[in-house]
Amino acid sequence: MTITFKEAVVICLVAALFSSAVAPGQQARSRNAPGQSRPTSLTAQSPLAPDRLFALASPAVVKLTIKDEDDREIGIASGFIVEFEKEKYEVRGQPVYRSTMITNYHVIRPAISVDVLFSDGRTGRASQVMGEDESADLAVLSVSSLEEPKRALKLHEGASPRIGTKVYAIGSPKGLSNTLSEGLISGYRERGKHEAWVQITAPISPGSSGGPLFSTEGLVLGVTTAFLSESQNLNFAVPASEVSRLLARPEKPRPIWEGASIRETEKDAFQDAEVPIFVQLLEADSKESRGGQPEQTYEGILEERASAGDQLGLLLKGRELYLAKEYDKAIRMLKRATEASAGEYAYLTHYAQAQAILKVSERVIDFEDAVQPLRRAKELNPDFGPSFYRLSCVYRTLHLYPEMLVAAESLVRLMPRCYDGYQLRGEAWAELGREAAFERDFETACGLRPNDNYLLMAKAGGYVSLDKLQEAVDTYKDVVKLDENYFIAHYNLGNALQKMGKYDEAIKSYQRTLKAAGRDFFDIEGRITECRREMQSP
C-alpha cells in the first residue's frame, strides 16, 4: 500500500485525538452535575411511554467492546453518557467533544483497550478512566469524538423508588446494541458498606453490564451490573446514588491499561525506523512543489534504498514481507539486512530475522535457529525488552529453564509494568521447583492483566509442573468460568482430575471438551474409556 507523507500526518492527528482527554498527572477538575446544564439532557417530569423513553434515552447509551493486547475481543458491555462538553482545542478545524460515560468497574478491569459504539453508528475509543470504585463496581470513562453527542442522561435523586415500581433497562445483551427490557423493582439487597443494590425483574444478560436502569420518567435509577445464570429474573443494579458519589469525587485520570506492552514497544521501534524514510519523503515533496523533481512515494523510496543495499531499506522491506506472511522471503531479505553496513537500527534487523525464523519454525519445529539472532539483537541494544521476551519464549520451547529464567529476569528489569516478564519468569520458577517465587510472579502478572485466560492457563500449567494438582484444577475452573467454550481448558481440567483419581468429574470435563470443540482432537473418547475402566477397578 502506498502511503503519502500527508496521509501519515492525518493518521497521526487522528491517533492524537483519541488519546487526548486529560493526561495522567494533570490537575483534577470539577465536573458539572451529570445531565445538568446540557440542553440535550433527558429531563422528563412525567411518565413516558416505552417507545418515547427509548427514543429519547437510547442516543446516550453505548456498546463497549473490551479488547486485549492483541486487539482481540474479550468481552461486550454497555455504558451511558452523563455529561459532555466542547474541548478548548480543535482537530482539522473541527470542534472536539469529550463525553463522560458510566459503566461497571468489572467491565474495564481486564481491558487493554475499550472501543465505543454510539447509537448512531459512530465509533470511538475510551481514552482514560477518570474515576473508579471497585467495591461499588463503577467506573467513569472519558471518550473524545468529533461530533457532538445527542443526549446525556440525568441521574435520579432523592428517596429510592418503592418495590413494585416499573423500570426499564437499555443495554447490549449478547452484543445486541440498544436493546430495551422492562421489569419491576423486586427488592433491595444489602452489599457491604454501600447502599443496597436494586434487585429487578427486567432481564439482564451478558453484554448489558454497565447499562442504565430507568424510571418511567427517563431518570437513571442505577447501573445494571449482575445476573444469576440459574435464574434469569434475579438481576441487579448499582443505585444512582453511588454513581453520584463517584462523580462528585475529584477526577483521577489514568490510562485504560497501566501496563507496558511487548507488542507496543516492538511496534514503536519499527515506527521509529520509518522516520528517516518519511523525512526523505518530505524533502522530496518539497523539491517537487518547487518543480525540481518528479513525485516520490514511500514505497518508491523504500525500494530504491533496498536495491542499493541500504540496511534500513532492507529491514523495512523485510518487515513488509513478514507482515504479509511471506516468511521465507522475509528471512532472505533480513539476512541481507544483517550483513549490510550497520546503522542505528542494526539490532532490529537481527530481531526481525528471528521473528521470521520463529514463524517458519512453527512449521518445521526447529526453534534453535532463532537463538543466535536474538542474542545478537540484545547485544546491540540491551535496553530493547522484546528481544529478551522472544529469547525467553524460545528457551521455554527448548526446555532450557535456567536460560529462560535469566532472559525473563532481564525483561522484568527493563519493563517492570509488563505482565509477560512476570509470567515467563513465573513459568521458569515452576519448572525449577520454586513454588513461592512462581506464585509471587503470577500474582503480579495477573494484577497487571486480570481475567486473562491465556495467563491463567499458564498459571495452571505451572501448578501441574509443581505437582500441585488441586491448585491446577481450581485455576482451570477459573478459566472455563470466563470462557465456557475454551475446549483446551476443559481438556486440561479433565487431565488434572484424572491424575487425581476424580474420574467421574474428569469424564464430565472430557464430555464438555467434546461439546466445546465439536470433534475429538485428543482421543477424548479413549480418555473417557480409561476413566470408566479405573472406576470399575477393585
C-alpha positions as CSV (number, residue, x, y, z in Angstrom):
1,M,0.0,0.0,0.0
2,T,1.3,3.4,-0.9
3,I,1.2,5.9,1.9
4,T,2.0,9.6,1.3
5,F,3.5,11.8,3.9
6,K,0.4,13.9,4.1
7,E,-1.7,10.8,4.8
8,A,0.7,9.8,7.5
9,V,0.3,13.2,9.1
10,V,-3.5,12.8,9.1
11,I,-3.2,9.4,10.7
12,C,-1.1,10.9,13.4
13,L,-3.7,13.6,14.0
14,V,-6.5,11.1,14.4
15,A,-4.4,8.9,16.7
16,A,-3.7,12.0,18.8
17,L,-7.4,12.8,19.0
18,F,-8.3,9.5,20.7
19,S,-5.6,9.8,23.3
20,S,-6.1,13.5,24.1
21,A,-8.5,13.9,27.1
22,V,-6.7,14.6,30.3
23,A,-3.2,13.3,30.7
24,P,-2.4,11.3,33.9
25,G,-0.9,13.6,36.5
26,Q,-2.8,16.6,35.1
27,Q,-4.6,18.7,37.7
28,A,-8.0,17.3,38.6
29,R,-11.0,19.4,37.6
30,S,-14.6,19.5,38.9
31,R,-17.5,18.2,36.9
32,N,-20.8,19.7,36.1
33,A,-23.7,17.9,37.7
34,P,-24.4,14.9,35.4
35,G,-27.1,15.6,32.9
36,Q,-27.4,19.2,34.0
37,S,-26.5,22.4,32.1
38,R,-26.9,20.4,28.9
39,P,-30.0,21.3,26.8
40,T,-30.0,17.8,25.4
41,S,-30.3,16.1,28.8
42,L,-33.3,13.9,29.3
43,T,-35.4,15.6,32.0
44,A,-39.0,14.4,31.6
45,Q,-41.2,15.2,34.6
46,S,-44.0,12.8,33.9
47,P,-44.1,9.1,32.9
48,L,-43.1,8.3,29.3
49,A,-44.5,5.6,27.0
50,P,-41.8,2.9,26.5
51,D,-41.3,3.8,22.8
52,R,-40.9,7.5,23.7
53,L,-38.5,6.8,26.6
54,F,-36.4,4.6,24.3
55,A,-36.3,7.2,21.5
56,L,-35.2,9.9,24.0
57,A,-32.7,7.9,26.1
58,S,-31.1,5.4,23.7
59,P,-28.8,8.0,22.0
60,A,-26.9,8.3,25.3
61,V,-26.4,4.5,25.6
62,V,-23.3,3.0,24.1
63,K,-21.9,-0.5,23.4
64,L,-18.4,-1.2,24.7
65,T,-16.1,-3.8,23.2
66,I,-13.4,-4.9,25.6
67,K,-10.2,-5.9,23.9
68,D,-6.9,-7.5,24.9
69,E,-3.3,-6.5,23.9
70,D,-3.7,-8.3,20.5
71,D,-6.8,-6.3,19.8
72,R,-8.9,-9.4,20.3
73,E,-12.4,-9.0,21.7
74,I,-12.7,-10.4,25.2
75,G,-16.0,-9.0,26.2
76,I,-19.0,-6.9,25.4
77,A,-20.7,-4.4,27.8
78,S,-22.7,-1.3,27.9
79,G,-22.3,2.3,29.2
80,F,-24.1,5.6,29.1
81,I,-23.2,9.3,28.8
82,V,-23.9,11.5,31.8
83,E,-22.1,14.7,30.6
84,F,-20.3,16.1,27.6
85,E,-18.5,19.3,26.8
86,K,-16.7,21.0,24.0
87,E,-12.9,20.9,24.4
88,K,-10.8,24.1,24.0
89,Y,-8.9,22.7,21.0
90,E,-9.9,21.6,17.5
91,V,-8.7,19.0,15.1
92,R,-8.6,19.9,11.4
93,G,-10.8,22.9,12.2
94,Q,-13.5,20.7,13.8
95,P,-14.5,21.0,17.5
96,V,-13.8,18.1,19.8
97,Y,-16.3,16.9,22.3
98,R,-15.4,15.0,25.5
99,S,-18.1,12.6,26.9
100,T,-18.1,11.3,30.4
101,M,-19.5,7.8,30.5
102,I,-20.5,5.4,33.2
103,T,-20.0,1.6,33.2
104,N,-19.1,-1.2,35.6
105,Y,-15.6,-1.5,37.1
106,H,-15.5,-5.2,36.4
107,V,-16.1,-4.4,32.7
108,I,-13.0,-2.3,32.2
109,R,-10.7,-4.1,34.7
110,P,-9.3,-6.7,32.2
111,A,-9.3,-4.2,29.3
112,I,-6.3,-3.3,27.3
113,S,-8.5,-1.0,25.2
114,V,-12.2,-0.2,25.1
115,D,-14.0,0.5,21.7
116,V,-17.2,2.6,21.9
117,L,-20.1,2.2,19.5
118,F,-22.6,5.1,19.7
119,S,-26.3,4.6,18.9
120,D,-26.0,6.3,15.5
121,G,-23.1,4.0,14.3
122,R,-20.2,6.4,15.2
123,T,-17.3,4.7,16.8
124,G,-14.6,5.9,19.3
125,R,-12.2,4.6,21.8
126,A,-12.2,5.3,25.5
127,S,-9.0,7.2,26.2
128,Q,-8.9,7.2,30.0
129,V,-10.5,6.1,33.3
130,M,-11.4,9.3,35.1
131,G,-12.7,7.6,38.3
132,E,-13.3,4.1,39.7
133,D,-14.7,2.3,42.7
134,E,-14.1,-1.4,42.7
135,S,-16.3,-2.2,45.7
136,A,-19.2,-0.3,44.1
137,D,-18.4,-1.9,40.7
138,L,-18.4,1.5,39.0
139,A,-16.1,3.3,36.5
140,V,-16.1,6.7,34.8
141,L,-14.6,6.8,31.2
142,S,-13.6,9.6,29.0
143,V,-14.3,9.4,25.3
144,S,-13.5,12.1,22.7
145,S,-15.3,12.5,19.4
146,L,-15.6,15.0,16.5
147,E,-19.4,15.1,16.7
148,E,-21.5,16.5,19.5
149,P,-23.3,13.7,21.4
150,K,-27.1,13.9,21.0
151,R,-28.0,13.1,24.6
152,A,-26.8,13.0,28.2
153,L,-28.8,11.2,30.9
154,K,-29.9,12.6,34.3
155,L,-29.5,10.7,37.5
156,H,-32.4,10.1,39.9
157,E,-32.1,12.0,43.2
158,G,-33.9,11.6,46.4
159,A,-35.6,8.5,48.0
160,S,-35.3,5.1,46.5
161,P,-38.3,4.0,44.4
162,R,-40.7,1.6,46.1
163,I,-40.7,-2.1,45.5
164,G,-43.1,-2.8,42.6
165,T,-42.0,0.4,40.7
166,K,-41.8,-0.2,36.9
167,V,-38.3,0.2,35.4
168,Y,-36.7,-0.1,32.0
169,A,-33.1,-1.1,31.1
170,I,-31.2,-0.4,27.9
171,G,-28.1,-2.3,27.1
172,S,-26.3,-4.7,24.7
173,P,-27.3,-8.2,25.8
174,K,-25.2,-10.8,23.9
175,G,-23.8,-7.8,21.9
176,L,-27.1,-6.7,20.5
177,S,-26.8,-2.9,20.8
178,N,-29.6,-0.7,22.4
179,T,-32.0,-3.4,23.5
180,L,-34.9,-2.3,25.7
181,S,-36.2,-4.5,28.5
182,E,-39.0,-3.9,31.1
183,G,-39.5,-5.1,34.6
184,L,-40.2,-4.1,38.2
185,I,-38.1,-3.3,41.3
186,S,-38.4,-6.5,43.2
187,G,-36.2,-5.7,46.3
188,Y,-33.2,-4.1,47.8
189,R,-30.2,-6.2,48.8
190,E,-27.5,-5.1,51.2
191,R,-23.9,-5.2,49.9
192,G,-21.2,-4.3,52.4
193,K,-20.9,-0.7,53.4
194,H,-22.6,0.5,50.2
195,E,-26.3,1.4,49.7
196,A,-28.4,-1.6,49.0
197,W,-28.3,-2.8,45.4
198,V,-31.5,-2.7,43.4
199,Q,-33.0,-6.1,42.6
200,I,-35.1,-6.0,39.4
201,T,-37.1,-8.4,37.2
202,A,-36.0,-6.7,33.9
203,P,-34.0,-9.4,32.1
204,I,-30.3,-8.6,32.1
205,S,-27.9,-10.8,30.0
206,P,-24.1,-10.7,29.4
207,G,-23.3,-7.5,27.5
208,S,-25.8,-5.4,29.4
209,S,-23.5,-4.8,32.4
210,G,-22.8,-1.1,32.7
211,G,-26.1,0.0,31.1
212,P,-28.6,2.4,32.6
213,L,-31.7,1.4,34.6
214,F,-34.5,3.9,34.0
215,S,-37.6,5.1,35.9
216,T,-40.7,5.7,33.7
217,E,-39.7,9.4,33.7
218,G,-36.4,8.5,32.0
219,L,-34.2,9.2,35.0
220,V,-31.3,6.8,35.7
221,L,-32.1,4.8,38.8
222,G,-28.9,2.7,38.6
223,V,-26.3,0.8,36.6
224,T,-27.2,-2.8,35.7
225,T,-24.4,-4.9,36.9
226,A,-25.0,-8.6,37.5
227,F,-27.3,-11.5,36.9
228,L,-27.6,-15.1,38.0
229,S,-27.5,-17.6,35.1
230,E,-29.6,-20.1,37.0
231,S,-32.5,-17.7,37.3
232,Q,-32.9,-15.0,34.6
233,N,-35.2,-13.0,36.8
234,L,-32.7,-12.3,39.5
235,N,-30.9,-9.2,38.2
236,F,-29.3,-6.2,40.0
237,A,-28.3,-2.6,39.6
238,V,-25.9,-0.3,41.5
239,P,-28.1,2.6,42.7
240,A,-27.8,6.0,41.1
241,S,-26.7,7.5,44.5
242,E,-23.4,5.5,44.2
243,V,-22.8,7.0,40.7
244,S,-23.4,10.5,42.1
245,R,-20.9,9.9,44.9
246,L,-18.3,8.7,42.4
247,L,-18.9,11.7,40.1
248,A,-18.6,14.1,43.0
249,R,-15.0,13.0,43.7
250,P,-12.1,14.8,42.0
251,E,-11.1,13.2,38.7
252,K,-8.1,10.9,39.0
253,P,-7.2,10.2,35.3
254,R,-5.3,7.0,34.3
255,P,-4.9,5.1,31.1
256,I,-7.4,2.3,30.4
257,W,-4.5,-0.1,30.9
258,E,-1.5,0.8,33.1
259,G,0.8,-2.0,32.0
260,A,3.7,-2.0,29.5
261,S,3.3,-3.9,26.2
262,I,5.8,-6.0,24.3
263,R,3.8,-5.5,21.1
264,E,3.6,-1.7,21.5
265,T,7.3,-1.5,22.3
266,E,8.0,-3.6,19.2
267,K,5.6,-1.5,17.1
268,D,7.1,1.8,18.3
269,A,10.6,0.6,17.4
270,F,9.6,-0.2,13.8
271,Q,7.7,3.1,13.5
272,D,10.9,4.9,14.7
273,A,12.8,3.2,12.0
274,E,10.4,4.6,9.4
275,V,11.1,8.2,10.4
276,P,14.1,8.6,8.1
277,I,12.0,7.4,5.2
278,F,9.3,10.0,5.9
279,V,11.9,12.7,6.3
280,Q,13.3,11.8,2.9
281,L,9.7,11.8,1.5
282,L,9.1,15.3,3.0
283,E,12.3,16.6,1.4
284,A,11.2,15.0,-2.0
285,D,7.7,16.6,-1.6
286,S,9.4,20.0,-1.0
287,K,11.5,19.7,-4.1
288,E,8.5,18.5,-6.2
289,S,6.5,21.6,-5.1
290,R,9.3,23.8,-6.4
291,G,9.3,21.9,-9.7
292,G,12.6,20.2,-9.0
293,Q,11.8,16.5,-9.1
294,P,9.0,14.1,-10.1
295,E,6.7,12.8,-7.3
296,Q,8.1,10.2,-5.0
297,T,6.3,7.7,-2.7
298,Y,7.1,5.9,0.5
299,E,7.3,2.6,-1.4
300,G,9.4,4.1,-4.1
301,I,12.0,5.4,-1.7
302,L,12.0,2.1,0.3
303,E,12.5,0.1,-2.9
304,E,15.3,2.4,-4.0
305,R,17.2,2.1,-0.7
306,A,16.7,-1.7,-0.5
307,S,18.0,-2.1,-4.1
308,A,21.1,-0.1,-3.1
309,G,21.8,-2.5,-0.2
310,D,20.9,0.1,2.4
311,Q,20.3,-1.7,5.8
312,L,17.3,0.4,6.8
313,G,15.7,-0.2,3.4
314,L,16.3,-3.9,3.6
315,L,15.0,-4.0,7.2
316,L,11.7,-2.3,6.3
317,K,11.2,-4.3,3.1
318,G,11.8,-7.5,5.2
319,R,9.3,-6.3,7.7
320,E,6.7,-5.8,5.0
321,L,7.3,-9.4,3.8
322,Y,6.9,-10.6,7.4
323,L,3.6,-8.8,7.9
324,A,2.5,-10.2,4.5
325,K,3.3,-13.7,6.0
326,E,5.9,-14.4,3.3
327,Y,8.3,-15.6,6.0
328,D,10.8,-17.4,3.8
329,K,11.3,-14.3,1.6
330,A,11.4,-12.2,4.7
331,I,14.3,-14.3,6.2
332,R,16.3,-13.9,3.0
333,M,15.7,-10.1,2.9
334,L,16.5,-9.7,6.6
335,K,19.7,-11.8,6.3
336,R,20.9,-9.3,3.7
337,A,20.0,-6.5,6.2
338,T,22.1,-8.1,9.0
339,E,25.1,-8.3,6.6
340,A,24.8,-4.7,5.3
341,S,26.7,-1.8,6.7
342,A,25.4,-1.4,10.3
343,G,23.3,1.6,11.2
344,E,21.2,2.8,14.1
345,Y,18.6,0.1,13.7
346,A,21.0,-2.9,13.3
347,Y,19.6,-4.6,16.3
348,L,16.1,-4.6,14.7
349,T,17.5,-6.4,11.7
350,H,18.5,-9.4,13.9
351,Y,15.3,-9.2,15.9
352,A,13.1,-9.1,12.8
353,Q,15.1,-12.0,11.3
354,A,14.4,-14.0,14.5
355,Q,10.7,-13.2,14.3
356,A,10.5,-14.6,10.7
357,I,12.6,-17.7,11.7
358,L,10.2,-18.4,14.6
359,K,7.2,-18.3,12.2
360,V,8.9,-20.8,9.9
361,S,9.9,-22.9,12.9
362,E,6.3,-23.3,13.7
363,R,6.1,-25.5,10.5
364,V,9.4,-27.4,10.9
365,I,9.7,-27.4,14.8
366,D,13.2,-26.0,14.9
367,F,13.5,-23.0,17.2
368,E,17.2,-23.2,17.8
369,D,17.9,-21.1,14.7
370,A,16.3,-18.1,16.3
371,V,18.6,-18.1,19.4
372,Q,21.7,-16.6,17.7
373,P,19.9,-13.6,16.1
374,L,18.1,-12.8,19.3
375,R,21.3,-12.9,21.3
376,R,22.9,-10.6,18.7
377,A,19.9,-8.2,18.9
378,K,20.2,-7.9,22.7
379,E,23.9,-7.4,22.5
380,L,23.4,-4.5,20.0
381,N,20.6,-3.0,22.1
382,P,20.5,-4.3,25.7
383,D,17.6,-2.0,26.5
384,F,15.1,-3.5,24.0
385,G,12.8,-5.6,26.0
386,P,11.2,-7.6,23.2
387,S,14.5,-9.4,22.4
388,F,14.5,-10.8,26.0
389,Y,10.8,-11.7,25.7
390,R,11.4,-13.7,22.5
391,L,14.5,-15.3,23.8
392,S,12.8,-16.4,27.0
393,C,9.9,-17.9,24.9
394,V,12.5,-19.8,22.7
395,Y,14.3,-21.2,25.8
396,R,10.9,-22.3,27.2
397,T,10.2,-24.2,24.0
398,L,13.7,-25.8,24.2
399,H,13.2,-26.7,27.9
400,L,16.2,-24.6,28.8
401,Y,14.7,-23.2,32.0
402,P,17.7,-21.7,33.7
403,E,18.4,-19.7,30.5
404,M,14.7,-18.8,30.3
405,L,14.8,-17.5,33.9
406,V,17.8,-15.2,33.1
407,A,16.1,-13.8,30.0
408,A,12.8,-13.2,31.9
409,E,14.7,-11.5,34.7
410,S,16.2,-9.1,32.2
411,L,12.7,-8.4,30.8
412,V,11.3,-7.7,34.2
413,R,14.1,-5.3,34.9
414,L,13.6,-3.4,31.6
415,M,9.8,-3.4,31.6
416,P,8.6,-3.7,35.2
417,R,5.0,-2.9,34.2
418,C,4.9,-5.7,31.6
419,Y,3.0,-8.8,32.6
420,D,4.9,-11.0,30.1
421,G,8.1,-10.8,32.1
422,Y,6.4,-12.0,35.3
423,Q,4.6,-14.8,33.5
424,L,7.7,-16.1,31.8
425,R,9.8,-15.8,35.0
426,G,7.0,-17.5,36.9
427,E,6.8,-20.4,34.5
428,A,10.6,-20.8,34.8
429,W,10.4,-20.8,38.6
430,A,7.7,-23.5,38.4
431,E,9.8,-25.7,36.1
432,L,12.7,-25.3,38.6
433,G,10.6,-26.3,41.5
434,R,10.3,-22.8,43.2
435,E,6.7,-22.6,44.2
436,A,6.7,-19.4,46.3
437,A,8.6,-17.5,43.6
438,F,6.2,-18.9,40.9
439,E,3.1,-17.7,42.9
440,R,4.5,-14.2,43.5
441,D,5.3,-13.6,39.9
442,F,1.9,-14.9,38.7
443,E,0.1,-12.7,41.3
444,T,1.9,-9.7,39.8
445,A,1.2,-10.8,36.2
446,C,-2.5,-11.3,37.0
447,G,-2.6,-7.9,38.7
448,L,-1.3,-6.3,35.5
449,R,-3.6,-8.3,33.2
450,P,-6.6,-9.6,35.2
451,N,-9.0,-12.2,33.9
452,D,-6.8,-13.2,31.0
453,N,-7.5,-16.8,30.1
454,Y,-4.1,-17.4,28.4
455,L,-2.3,-16.1,31.5
456,L,-4.5,-18.3,33.8
457,M,-3.8,-21.3,31.6
458,A,0.0,-20.7,32.0
459,K,-0.6,-20.4,35.8
460,A,-2.5,-23.7,35.8
461,G,0.3,-25.3,33.8
462,G,2.8,-24.1,36.4
463,Y,0.8,-25.8,39.2
464,V,0.9,-29.0,37.1
465,S,4.7,-28.8,36.8
466,L,4.9,-28.3,40.6
467,D,2.6,-31.3,41.0
468,K,0.0,-29.1,42.8
469,L,-3.0,-30.7,41.0
470,Q,-5.8,-29.3,43.2
471,E,-4.5,-25.7,42.6
472,A,-4.3,-26.5,38.9
473,V,-7.9,-27.8,38.9
474,D,-9.1,-24.6,40.7
475,T,-7.3,-22.4,38.1
476,Y,-8.6,-24.3,35.1
477,K,-12.1,-23.9,36.6
478,D,-11.5,-20.2,36.7
479,V,-10.6,-20.3,33.0
480,V,-13.8,-22.1,32.0
481,K,-15.9,-19.7,34.1
482,L,-14.5,-16.9,31.9
483,D,-15.0,-18.9,28.7
484,E,-17.1,-22.0,28.8
485,N,-16.2,-22.7,25.1
486,Y,-12.4,-22.9,25.8
487,F,-12.1,-26.6,25.0
488,I,-8.4,-26.9,25.7
489,A,-9.1,-25.7,29.3
490,H,-11.8,-28.3,29.7
491,Y,-9.4,-31.0,28.4
492,N,-6.6,-29.9,30.7
493,L,-9.0,-29.8,33.6
494,G,-10.0,-33.4,32.7
495,N,-6.4,-34.5,32.7
496,A,-5.7,-33.0,36.1
497,L,-8.9,-34.5,37.6
498,Q,-8.0,-37.9,36.1
499,K,-4.5,-37.8,37.6
500,M,-6.1,-37.0,41.0
501,G,-8.3,-40.1,40.6
502,K,-11.5,-38.0,40.4
503,Y,-12.7,-40.0,37.4
504,D,-16.4,-39.0,37.4
505,E,-15.5,-35.3,37.3
506,A,-12.8,-36.0,34.7
507,I,-15.4,-37.7,32.4
508,K,-17.7,-34.6,32.7
509,S,-14.8,-32.3,31.7
510,Y,-13.9,-34.5,28.8
511,Q,-17.5,-34.5,27.7
512,R,-17.5,-30.7,27.9
513,T,-14.3,-30.7,25.8
514,L,-16.1,-32.7,23.0
515,K,-19.1,-30.3,23.2
516,A,-17.0,-27.2,23.0
517,A,-14.5,-28.5,20.4
518,G,-17.1,-30.1,18.1
519,R,-14.9,-33.0,17.4
520,D,-12.4,-35.4,19.1
521,F,-9.0,-33.7,18.8
522,F,-7.2,-35.6,21.6
523,D,-8.7,-39.1,21.6
524,I,-11.1,-37.9,24.3
525,E,-13.3,-41.0,23.9
526,G,-10.2,-43.1,24.8
527,R,-9.7,-40.9,27.9
528,I,-13.3,-41.4,29.0
529,T,-12.9,-45.1,28.5
530,E,-9.8,-45.1,30.7
531,C,-11.6,-43.3,33.4
532,R,-14.5,-45.7,33.4
533,R,-12.1,-48.6,33.5
534,E,-10.4,-47.2,36.5
535,M,-13.8,-46.5,38.2
536,Q,-14.6,-50.2,37.8
537,S,-11.2,-51.4,39.1
538,P,-11.3,-53.0,42.6
